Amino acid sequence: MKDFPGVPGTWTGLVLRISQCLFAAGSIASMATSSNFFSVTSFCYLIASMGLQVMWSFGLAFLDAYALVKKKVLHNPVLVSLFVVGDWVTATLSLAAASASAGITVLYYSDFGDCEFGKECQKYQISIVLAFLSWIMIATSSLIMFWLLAAG
């Protein structure tokens, strides 16, 4: 029952964690290269949330890689409980940040007619898309962790 795709210590688990990390890092890079993201609070929140996501996902990707190399099983109930809580917290923060930033971007494009920042708005959009992709990956991981905890 505990051998399904995405659990810690498997290749699919490692791929999920690496994709979370890469999408979040891409979101940070796209937003940080814009010149005036710091003037909008939700964009700053997106940077902070994705920064936390990068650290969390990188740490768990490292742990998954270690488990794969050493052929360890990471199904300890205490460890899985920590994964569940961490995944749910980062998933909630990521969704909130991506949604808030998407709302501001829609405000710029739709409500103000057109974005007066030019290329900056495209960077905002790319950053938000990458943030949502990161959230999809972390939501998948969090559901798998919850499933593993319930099956344990």
Secondary structure as a PSIPRED ss2 file (coil, helix, strand):
# PSIPRED VFORMAT (PSIPRED V4.0)

   1 M C   1.000  0.000  0.000
   2 K C   1.000  0.000  0.000
   3 D C   1.000  0.000  0.000
   4 F C   1.000  0.000  0.000
   5 P C   1.000  0.000  0.000
   6 G C   1.000  0.000  0.000
   7 V C   1.000  0.000  0.000
   8 P C   1.000  0.000  0.000
   9 G C   1.000  0.000  0.000
  10 T C   1.000  0.000  0.000
  11 W H   0.000  1.000  0.000
  12 T H   0.000  1.000  0.000
  13 G H   0.000  1.000  0.000
  14 L H   0.000  1.000  0.000
  15 V H   0.000  1.000  0.000
  16 L H   0.000  1.000  0.000
  17 R H   0.000  1.000  0.000
  18 I H   0.000  1.000  0.000
  19 S H   0.000  1.000  0.000
  20 Q H   0.000  1.000  0.000
  21 C H   0.000  1.000  0.000
  22 L H   0.000  1.000  0.000
  23 F H   0.000  1.000  0.000
  24 A H   0.000  1.000  0.000
  25 A H   0.000  1.000  0.000
  26 G H   0.000  1.000  0.000
  27 S H   0.000  1.000  0.000
  28 I H   0.000  1.000  0.000
  29 A H   0.000  1.000  0.000
  30 S H   0.000  1.000  0.000
  31 M H   0.000  1.000  0.000
  32 A H   0.000  1.000  0.000
  33 T C   1.000  0.000  0.000
  34 S C   1.000  0.000  0.000
  35 S C   1.000  0.000  0.000
  36 N C   1.000  0.000  0.000
  37 F H   0.000  1.000  0.000
  38 F H   0.000  1.000  0.000
  39 S H   0.000  1.000  0.000
  40 V C   1.000  0.000  0.000
  41 T H   0.000  1.000  0.000
  42 S H   0.000  1.000  0.000
  43 F H   0.000  1.000  0.000
  44 C H   0.000  1.000  0.000
  45 Y H   0.000  1.000  0.000
  46 L H   0.000  1.000  0.000
  47 I H   0.000  1.000  0.000
  48 A H   0.000  1.000  0.000
  49 S H   0.000  1.000  0.000
  50 M H   0.000  1.000  0.000
  51 G H   0.000  1.000  0.000
  52 L H   0.000  1.000  0.000
  53 Q H   0.000  1.000  0.000
  54 V H   0.000  1.000  0.000
  55 M H   0.000  1.000  0.000
  56 W H   0.000  1.000  0.000
  57 S H   0.000  1.000  0.000
  58 F H   0.000  1.000  0.000
  59 G H   0.000  1.000  0.000
  60 L H   0.000  1.000  0.000
  61 A H   0.000  1.000  0.000
  62 F H   0.000  1.000  0.000
  63 L H   0.000  1.000  0.000
  64 D H   0.000  1.000  0.000
  65 A H   0.000  1.000  0.000
  66 Y H   0.000  1.000  0.000
  67 A H   0.000  1.000  0.000
  68 L H   0.000  1.000  0.000
  69 V H   0.000  1.000  0.000
  70 K H   0.000  1.000  0.000
  71 K C   1.000  0.000  0.000
  72 K C   1.000  0.000  0.000
  73 V C   1.000  0.000  0.000
  74 L C   1.000  0.000  0.000
  75 H C   1.000  0.000  0.000
  76 N C   1.000  0.000  0.000
  77 P H   0.000  1.000  0.000
  78 V H   0.000  1.000  0.000
  79 L H   0.000  1.000  0.000
  80 V H   0.000  1.000  0.000
  81 S H   0.000  1.000  0.000
  82 L H   0.000  1.000  0.000
  83 F H   0.000  1.000  0.000
  84 V H   0.000  1.000  0.000
  85 V H   0.000  1.000  0.000
  86 G H   0.000  1.000  0.000
  87 D H   0.000  1.000  0.000
  88 W H   0.000  1.000  0.000
  89 V H   0.000  1.000  0.000
  90 T H   0.000  1.000  0.000
  91 A H   0.000  1.000  0.000
  92 T H   0.000  1.000  0.000
  93 L H   0.000  1.000  0.000
  94 S H   0.000  1.000  0.000
  95 L H   0.000  1.000  0.000
  96 A H   0.000  1.000  0.000
  97 A H   0.000  1.000  0.000
  98 A H   0.000  1.000  0.000
  99 S H   0.000  1.000  0.000
 100 A H   0.000  1.000  0.000
 101 S H   0.000  1.000  0.000
 102 A H   0.000  1.000  0.000
 103 G H   0.000  1.000  0.000
 104 I H   0.000  1.000  0.000
 105 T H   0.000  1.000  0.000
 106 V H   0.000  1.000  0.000
 107 L H   0.000  1.000  0.000
 108 Y H   0.000  1.000  0.000
 109 Y H   0.000  1.000  0.000
 110 S H   0.000  1.000  0.000
 111 D H   0.000  1.000  0.000
 112 F C   1.000  0.000  0.000
 113 G C   1.000  0.000  0.000
 114 D C   1.000  0.000  0.000
 115 C C   1.000  0.000  0.000
 116 E C   1.000  0.000  0.000
 117 F C   1.000  0.000  0.000
 118 G C   1.000  0.000  0.000
 119 K H   0.000  1.000  0.000
 120 E H   0.000  1.000  0.000
 121 C H   0.000  1.000  0.000
 122 Q H   0.000  1.000  0.000
 123 K H   0.000  1.000  0.000
 124 Y H   0.000  1.000  0.000
 125 Q H   0.000  1.000  0.000
 126 I H   0.000  1.000  0.000
 127 S H   0.000  1.000  0.000
 128 I H   0.000  1.000  0.000
 129 V H   0.000  1.000  0.000
 130 L H   0.000  1.000  0.000
 131 A H   0.000  1.000  0.000
 132 F H   0.000  1.000  0.000
 133 L H   0.000  1.000  0.000
 134 S H   0.000  1.000  0.000
 135 W H   0.000  1.000  0.000
 136 I H   0.000  1.000  0.000
 137 M H   0.000  1.000  0.000
 138 I H   0.000  1.000  0.000
 139 A H   0.000  1.000  0.000
 140 T H   0.000  1.000  0.000
 141 S H   0.000  1.000  0.000
 142 S H   0.000  1.000  0.000
 143 L H   0.000  1.000  0.000
 144 I H   0.000  1.000  0.000
 145 M H   0.000  1.000  0.000
 146 F H   0.000  1.000  0.000
 147 W H   0.000  1.000  0.000
 148 L H   0.000  1.000  0.000
 149 L H   0.000  1.000  0.000
 150 A H   0.000  1.000  0.000
 151 A H   0.000  1.000  0.000
 152 G C   1.000  0.000  0.000
